[in-house]
Amino acid sequence: MRWKFVALIIFITAGYASAQWEYGGIQISGDNYFTGDLTAISDGNTGIFAAWRYYPQQFDPDIYVQHLDSAGYELWPHGGVPAVIEPHGQYGPRLALDGCGGVIIAWFDIGRNGADYDIYAQRMNVGGQRLWGDSGRAVVVRDGHQMLLSDIVADDQGGALLTWADEFWAYTDTMPVMVQRIDSTGNVLFCEYGMGVTPLQGFRQHSPSLLGSSDGNFIVCWGDDRPDGAGPGIYAQKFSALGEILWDSNGVPVVVNSASYGNLKFGATSWGGLYCVWVSSGGIYFQWLDALGRTGYGLGGILKVEETSVSSLQFIVDADSGALAVWLHDVPYPQQYAAYASFLDTTGTLLHWYNLPIVATDIGTIFSLTQTNSGEFEFGANYGGSIGLRAYKYSFALGLLWEEHGVPISCIGCFSGYRPLGVSDMLGGSFFAWHTGEGYPIKANRVYPDGWVVDVVNDDVTKPERLALFAYPNPFNSSVIIEMAGRNMGNNDIEIFDIRGALVKRIRAENGKAVWHAIDQRDRSVRSGIYFVRIHEHEEVMSLKVIYIK
């Protein structure tokens, strides 16, 4: 068996750093130019990747990318790094991790091949270098528009899968949802123009979402306007990494012939299936599919929360494959638009449903939801106006864990909060990013696990030298070397946890280095799988993922 030796790097010391987190957030985009299409993902450790559309010349926008660490340092040059050097316009970036400390960026490109809209991709390494050339790699180039790029997920082999609605056949009233896979060098692995999720033609498909499945396969969900058979609605398909269709070739109906479905959200389960929630007349509906594509509640789903005036529905699947939903409801308690939450277990049983809101205040929208621990979650709320963005942390057992009126993310009294988003920091807190106005510069901030945020103007916090954490080889089959750098490291305790969060082994690092031989506290061999390395250094907690394969 060949082993691929990969060093995981949490933080690098490239010298690009600007300030730590500041009151009201730090600016991560360039100055005085139009921005848009902001997106962000966790870097898989304790930082964040962000990408956006940027007009440095006031026309023909470019895609810029930035990498921030947990302390708010920019790990790449200030203002971000262009993903592509091309004279034509790039729009709608999507991000996926490459598994080696870097990121894959996909976008639709206008004008490079005449008037067509085509999809391209780029891979950037941990240092911010473009690995697929200045022009990126073509994912699909053909007549017509492939501008409706919707989603991208990592394939855990250095590549990614993408999905989009293709307008090549638009003149025939056919607009299929397509899927393509690219490898670690940017080469396409499916058919030249992608693979259709169903062979059916003569109607429009739209709004695809792509999910990685726990069984190593992938699930795509989409809106479908087919006029006959089961009827229009939401459909799903599972396919392998090789492009093999695994469910019914025409797709599996998730919900059909519904009068309406809004705020549609999907989540993959640990058993290879799918959860789906949406808002329709009467309240919030729920549906699930098992690993074979069989529905749990017929073709109409089941009404779980009977409420009218539901908005801003956010939904995630937790680590145990339960379903967590948070939404706004227009009720006078004592103001309008209070936040509610509920939890569905693996059987679809509604738990933790209350008649009282979890936050009784006039929230404008809820824009993000992340789980921190079992029974705990965080969400971002946009109040608009001078109040701006705020974050909440809630426990079903203990109630609100942070301030009653939320933790301020953006500065109070300044205009902020256009199209905000939130991402987990992998430590129990969250990162947030937003446009400071339509087209204005982008800012980011972090709320720490205990709800702390820099809340003083020009807060003079000593900026510590950044810590780098390595593990190699990774994956490993006998032992892994764990090494720390970036500070005058002494002797530190390193903790190894399994994927359930249970402590497996505590080892002692000498001069910043230790070796784990895949054994537990009783010196017994551990099972193959994913483990997490954690170290406490002063007030900072560092962690990374290692993979043991016997």
N, C-alpha and C positions, 0 to 999 in steps of 0.2 A: 504493500500500500504506500502510495506517495503521500507525504505530509507537506502541507503548505505552512511555512513558518511566517507568521504574521505578528508584528508587534502592535499592540493596541496602545494608543497614546491618548491620554485624557486631555492634558493641557500642554501646549508647546510654548517655547520661549523665543519666538521669532522676533520679538521686539516691536510689534505693531501696536502695542496696547495704548489705548487712550484711557480716559478716566474709568474708575469703578462706577457702580450704580450711583446715580445722582437723584436728587429730589425731582420728581416728575419724569424720570426716565432719562436715558442717554440717547442721543441721536446716532443712528447707525447708517443712514443714507447720506449722500452728498448734499451740498447746500444749494438752495435757490433754483432747483429744477423740479420739473413735474415728476411725480411718482405714482405708481398704481400697482394692482395685482399682487399685493403682499401675501406671502405664504411663509410658513415656518414649521419645522419639526424638531423634536429632540435629537441630539447627536448620538443618542444611545448610551450616554454616560451622564454627565451633569451639566452639559452645555446645550446650545441651540444653534441650528442653521436657519438663516432667513434669506429669502430671495424676493425680488420685486422688479417691476418694470420701471425704467429710469430714462428720462429724456435729457441727456447731457447737452444736446444741441437744439433742444426744443422741437425736434422732429425725429422720426425713425428711432423709436425707443430701443434700448438695450436691456438685457437681463443682468442684474447684479446680485451677488451672493456674499453673505458675511457669516462668520463663525464667531460666536460669543462663548466665553467660559462662564462658570457659575458666579464669578465675582464681577462680571460685567466688562471684562477686558475684551477688546476686539482682537481676535487671533489672526485676522487677515488685515490688509491695509485699510485705513480709515475710509469710509464711504463704500466699502465693498469691492469685490473683484468682478469684472465682466465675465460672464460665462461664455461669451462668444464675441469674436471681433468680425462683424459683418456690417455692411452699410445699410442693410434693410432692417425693417422693424421686427422685434421679437416681443411676444405677448404671452400672458397666462402661464407663468412658471409653475411647475410641480416638482416636489422634492422626494427623494428616497435615499436611504443610507446605502453605501456600497460595501459595508461590512469590514472595511479596512481603515476606518477613521475619516473617510471622505464622504462625498455626497454626489448623487446623480441628479441632474436637473433636466427636465424636459419642458418644451414650450412649442407654440406654433409660430411659424416664421412667415411673414408677409412680404411678397415681392422678390424673394431670392430667385424664384423660378417663374418669372412673369407675374401675373395677377393672382396666382394660386396661393392658398394657405396650406403650408406643409408642416409636418412635425419633425423636430430635431431634438437631439439630446447631447448633453455634455457630462463628463465625469471630472470632478475636481478632488485632488488628494488632500491629505490632512494639512498640507502647507498652502493650499489655495491655488496650486498649479493646474492648468487645463491639461487633462490627459488625452483628450480626443481631438487635439488640434484646435486652432483658433476658430475654425468654422463649425466645430461639433460634428456629430454623426447624424446622417439622415435616418429617421425612423420610417417615415412614409412620404414619398414624393410622387405625386400624380396629378392629373387634371382635377379640377374641382377644389373644394375646401375641406380640409381636415382640421378646421380651426376649433372644433368643439372638444379639445383635449380635456378630459375630465379628471383622470386619476392615474396615479403611479404607485406601485408597491415594489419593495425590494424582493429579489428572488433568493436571497441568502447565498448566492454564489458570485457576488460581485456585479450582478446585472440587475435588471428590473423588468416589470411588466407594465404596459400602458394600455389605457382604453380611451376611445373617443367615438363620437358620432360622425360618420363619414358622409359628406354631401356629394360624393362623386356621382351617385345615381339620382340626384335631387330632381332632375327633369323627368324621371319616371315615377315620382312620388315615393321613391324608396330612399330611406336614409338609415343604413344599418349601423348598429354598434359593432365596433371592431376592437380586437385585442392584438397586441404585438409584444414579443419578448426580445430584449437585447441582452447580449452577454457582457462580460467585464471589459471587453474592448470596443463595445458599441455596435457590434454586428447584429443584424436581425436574425432571429432563429425560427420564426414562423414563416408563413407565406410572404412574398415580397411586399404586398400591400396590407398585411395583417390578416387575421382570422376572424370571420364573422361569428357572432354568438349563436346564430341560428341561420339555416339556409332559406328561411321564408323571406319573400320579397313582396313589394307592392304596398308597403305602408311604412310609417316612420317609427324609428326607435330613438330614444333620447335619454339624456341625463344619467349616463352609466356611473356606477360606483364599483370599485375594485377592492377586494379583500383577500388577504392571505389566509389560507385555511391551516388548521393545526395538523392536518394529515399530509402536509407538503404540497397540496394542490392550491387552486385559486378559485374564487367565486366572483362573478360579475353580476350585478343587479342593474336593471334599466327600466325605464318607462316604455310602454309598447302600445301602439295604436292599432293593432291588428283588428280588422273588422268582423272576423268570423271566429268559429271555434269557441274557445273559452272567453274571448272578448278582450277589449282593451284593459290595461292595468299595469301591474308591476310584475316582471318576470326575473328569473335568476338562472344562471348556468354555472356548473363547476367544470373545470378543465385542469389537466395535469400540466406540469412544467414543460412537457413535450408538445403541448397543444392538443391533447386528446380530449374529446368531449366526453364527460363522465355522467351527465344527467340526460334527460330527454333531449333529443337533437333540436326540438323546437323551443326549448326552454321550459322551465318549471314555473307555473303561475304562483305568485306569492299572494297577490290580491287582485281580483278582477271584477269588472262591472261595478266598481264602487262609484258612488256619486261624486266623490272628490277625495283626494289625498294630498295633504300638505305637510310641510315640515318632515318629509320622509327621511328616516335614519336607519342605517344598517349596522350590524356588528357580527363578527365571526365568533363562534363558540369553540370551546376546547374539544368538542367531540366531532368537529368537521362540518358543523351545520351553520345555521344562520338565524339571527334575530332581526326583526323588523318592527319599527313603530311608526305611526303616522297620526296626523290629526284629520278627522273628518267630522261630519255632522254628528253631534252628540258627545264628542270627547276624543280620548286618545285610544287608538286601536293597537293591537299587538298580534304578531304572527311569528312562528318559528318553523324552520325546516331542519330535518335531521341530515345526517351525512349522506343519505341516499336521495335527498331532495323531496322527501315526503312532508307535506304541511301538517302542522299540529292542530290548526283551527279552521279547516276547510278553505274555501277560496275567498272568504270575506274577512278573515281575521276575527278577532274577538274584541269587543269593547271592554276595556279595563278601567278606564277612568271616565266617569260620566260627568263631564263638565263642558259648558259652552265657553266661548271666548278664550280659547287656549291659544297661546302664541309662544314664540321663542323656545320651542321644544329642543332640548339637548339630550343626547342618549349615548351611553357607552355600555359595553359588556365587561363585567368585572372579571378578576382573575379566576373566580370559581364558576364562571359562565352564568352568573345571574345578570339581570338587566336593570340598569339604573337610569331613571329618567328625571329630568328637572325641567320645569316649564313656568310660564307666567299665566296668571288667570286674572281676568278683570273683575275684581270684587272690591267692595268698599270696606277694607279691613286694615287700617282705617282709611288708607288711600287706595288708589287703583293700581292694578298690575303688581300684585304680590307674587312671590316665588313659592312654588310647591315642589315636592319631590315624592317619588315612590320607588320601590324596589320590587322586582319580579324575580322569584327563585327559578331554578332550572326546570321546574314543572309549569312555569307560567303563573304560579300563585302570587297574588298581589300582597306584598308585605309593606309595613311601615307607611301605610296610607293614613294621613291625618286630615281632619277637617280644618285645621288651622295652618296658615302658611309658615314656611321655615324662615322667610324674611318678609316682614309686614311693612313694606315701604314702596314708594312709587318708582319702580325700576322701569327703565325704558326698554331694554332688551337684555337677554342673557346670551352671551356670545361664545362661551367655552365651558367645558365640563371635563374634569380629570379626577380619577380615583387616587387617593393617597394611601389608604389602608382599608382593611375590611370594615365596611360600615361607615367609612369616612370619604368625603369628596370635597373638591373645591370647584367653584365656578366664578366666572367673570361677568360682571354686570355693567352695562353702559347706561348711566343716568342722563347723559347728554348735558348740554349747557355748561354752566360753571362747575357742576359737581363732577363731571367726567366719569372715569372708569374706576370701579372698585372691585375688590376680590373678597369672597366669602369662603369659609371652611365650615363644613357642617358634619356632625356625627349623629347617626340615627339614635345612638344611645345617650349622648350628652347634649345634643342641640348645637347651637352656634359655638364654635371654638375660637373665633376671632372677634373683632369688634362688632357690636350690634349693627352698626351702619356700614360695615365693610371696611377693608383696608384700602386707602387711596393708592391707585396705581399711577395715574397721571396727576399732574399738579392741579390743585384746587383753584378755580377762578380763571383758568386759561382754556381756550377752545382746544378740545382734544377728543379722540375717540372715534375717528372715522374708520370703519371696517376693522375693528380690533380682533385679535385672536389670542388664544392661550395655549400653552404647551407645558406638560409636566417637566419638572427639573430632576425627576427620578429620585429625589430625596425627601419628598413629602411637601414640597412647595411648587410654585409655578412660575414660568416666564410668560410675559405678555408683550405683544408688539402691536403697533397701531400707526395709522397715518394721523398727523396732527391737524389735518384738514384735507379735503378732497384735493389731491395733487401735491400736497405739502410734504415736507420731510417726514421720515419714519423714525419713531422712537421705540425703545424697548425698556423693560424694567423687570425686576424679579421680586416676588414676595416669598420670603423664606418660610420653612415649615412651621415656625412658631408665629407667623403673621407679621414678622418684622419687615419693614421696608424703610429705605432712607427717606426720612420725612422732614429734614431740615435743609434749607437752602444752603448750598456750599458746605455741606457736611464734610468736615475734614477728617476722613477716616484714613488711617495709615494703610497704604496699598502694599500688601505682602507680596513677596516674590512668589511667582506661581509655581505650583507643584505639578510635576509630571509623573505619571504612573504607567509602568510598562508591564506587560506579561508576555513571555515568549518561551517556547513556541506556543502558538494558540491557533487551532486546537492542539492538544497534547495527548500522548498515550501512556506516559509513565510519570513525568514530573514537569512542573512549570516553574520558571524563574520569575519572581516578582521583584521589580526594581523601582525605586523612587529616586527622583532627581528634582533639582530646582531650588532646593534649600540645603542647608547644612544638616543633612539627615543624621540622626543618631540611631539609637535602638528603639524600635517601635513594635507594638503588637499588631499583627495582621490577622483579621478574622475572615474565615471562609464560610459562606452561607449557601445552602441549597436553594432551589428555585421556589420552595415554599417559605423561605425566610428563616429556616431553622439553622442554628449554628452547627457547623460540621467540624471545624478545626480552628484552633488559635495557634499561630506560630510567631516566633520572634525574629524580627529583621535586625540584622547587624550591619551597621554602616549603610542603611538604606536598601539592603538586599536580603531576600529570603527565597527558599525553595519549598514548594509543596509537592509531596509525593503521592497525591490522591488518596490520602488516608484520613480517617476521622480521629476524634479525640482518644479513642481506644486503639488506635493504630490498625484499624480494620480498613480494607480496601473499600472505596466508595463506588457507587454505580456510575456508569457513563451518563453524561448529561451536562446541563448548564449549571455553573456555579458562579457566585459573586464574591469578589475580593474586596474587602473594605478596610480602610485605615483611618484612624483619627489623628489629625495633625493640628495641634493647638485647638482652635474652634472650628476647623474645617474637617468635613467628612468626605473622603474620596472613595469611589468604588468603580469597579470595572467587571466585565463579564468574561469568563473563560469557559472553554468547552473541553470536557474530558471524554475521550473515545478510547475504550479498551482495544 
